[in-house]
Amino acid sequence: MDEREKLRKFRELDDAFAEALRELESPDSKLDIPTGPPVRSLEEREQDDEETRQQAFEQRLKTLMSEYAQPAESVSHLLQTLKSLGHIA
């Protein structure tokens, strides 16, 4: 997300918060303050993103193994070799 988008979202949040405060201070307020979805922590979002990437990688790997008729043992050996040579982390 670029800086402009972050600033825009911050302004929207600030405006919504100010409006909510005005409604609370109003004597005839019905407390009609909108609530959004629950806020997730950054850690939870990153974990979900990592799980999504992992699932996508596994699906691509299975597809390639099927297309090239490579058994899991052969692919595992190849990955272990690449890892031992420092080509993958």
Residue, then its C-alpha position, 0 to 999 in steps of 0.5 A: m500500500d502506498e503512502r497516499e492510500k495509507l494517508r487516505k485511509f487514516r483520514e477516513l478513520d479520523d473522520a469516522f472517529a470524529e463523527a462518532l464522538r460528535e454523536l456521543e456528545s449529542p444529547d438526542s443521539k441514538l448511538d447509531i455508530p457504525t461498526g466494521p468487521p473485527v480488526r485483525s492483528l498484523e501478525e494474524r494477517e501475515q500468518d494468513d498470507e503465508e498460509t495462502r502462499q504455502q498452499a499456492f506453492e504446493q498446488r503449483l508443485k503438484t501440478l508440475m510434478s503431474e505434468y512432468a510425471q515426477p514422483a514425490e521422492s524425486v522432487s524431494h531429492l532435488l529440493q534437498t540437493l538444491k538446499s544443500l548447495g545453497h540455491i534455496a533457503 
